[in-house]
Amino acid sequence: MDIEKIALAIEADAGISLDELRLGLAEMKDGIGRVNTPEQILLRTVRAKIQFSQQRFAGVIKTPVSTLRDWEQGRFKPSGAVVCLLKIIDKHPELISEIETV
């Protein structure tokens, strides 16, 4: 993998210089760096959107905080039902007040 060639192509497409790009490409090549799953990204996005702490959100979805942390850190994947709930909350954050009172 020619990191410089790839970096130049990406910067040309972006039309700007990307300071950390070469470092990121080198880490990717060496297998270093963090990989985020779609479930992790969805969970973090939803929690940020509704501005809930881990503890509050875990309480709303009736899940231990440690389990929520495991999902957010990618140690385990949430079940399909949890992913479905997250997608609903992501599209309709106003429903969190309904879910929280159940």
C-alpha positions in Angstrom: 0.0 0.0 0.0 1.5 3.3 -1.1 0.4 5.6 1.7 1.6 8.8 0.0 -0.2 8.0 -3.2 -3.5 7.3 -1.4 -3.1 10.4 0.8 -2.5 12.6 -2.3 -5.6 11.2 -4.0 -7.8 11.7 -1.0 -6.6 15.3 -0.5 -7.1 16.0 -4.2 -10.7 14.8 -3.9 -11.3 16.7 -0.7 -9.6 19.8 -2.1 -7.8 20.4 1.2 -4.7 19.2 3.1 -5.6 16.6 5.8 -3.0 16.9 8.5 -3.4 13.5 10.2 -4.3 11.5 7.1 -0.9 9.8 6.6 -0.7 8.8 10.2 -4.2 7.3 10.1 -3.3 5.4 6.9 -0.1 4.1 8.4 -2.0 2.9 11.5 -4.6 1.3 9.3 -1.8 -0.5 7.4 -0.2 -1.7 10.6 -3.5 -2.9 12.1 -3.5 -0.2 14.8 -6.4 2.0 15.6 -9.9 1.8 16.7 -12.7 0.2 14.7 -16.3 1.3 15.5 -19.2 -0.9 14.7 -22.5 0.5 13.3 -24.1 -0.4 16.6 -21.6 1.5 18.6 -22.0 4.6 16.4 -25.8 4.3 16.6 -25.8 4.0 20.4 -23.5 7.0 20.9 -25.4 9.1 18.4 -28.7 8.4 20.1 -27.4 9.1 23.6 -25.8 12.3 22.4 -29.0 13.3 20.6 -31.2 12.9 23.6 -28.4 14.1 26.0 -28.7 11.2 28.5 -25.9 9.9 30.6 -25.0 6.3 30.4 -26.7 5.7 33.8 -29.9 7.4 32.8 -30.2 5.8 29.4 -29.4 2.3 30.8 -32.2 2.9 33.3 -34.7 3.8 30.6 -33.9 0.7 28.5 -33.8 -1.5 31.7 -30.2 -2.6 31.1 -27.3 -2.6 33.5 -24.9 0.4 33.0 -22.0 -2.1 32.6 -23.8 -3.7 29.6 -24.4 -0.3 28.0 -20.7 0.4 28.4 -19.8 -2.9 26.9 -22.0 -2.1 23.8 -20.5 1.4 23.5 -17.0 0.1 23.7 -17.6 -2.7 21.3 -17.0 -5.6 23.6 -20.5 -7.0 22.9 -23.2 -6.2 20.4 -26.7 -5.2 21.5 -29.6 -7.5 20.6 -31.7 -6.9 17.5 -34.5 -5.6 19.7 -32.2 -2.9 21.3 -30.9 -1.9 17.8 -34.5 -1.5 16.7 -35.3 0.6 19.7 -32.2 2.8 19.0 -33.3 3.3 15.4 -36.7 4.4 16.6 -35.3 6.9 19.1 -32.8 8.2 16.5 -35.6 9.0 14.1 -38.1 10.1 16.8 -36.1 11.5 19.8 -39.3 13.0 21.2 -40.5 9.5 22.0 -37.9 9.1 24.7 -40.2 10.8 27.2 -42.8 8.2 26.5 -40.3 5.3 26.9 -38.9 6.8 30.1 -42.3 6.8 31.8 -43.0 3.2 31.1 
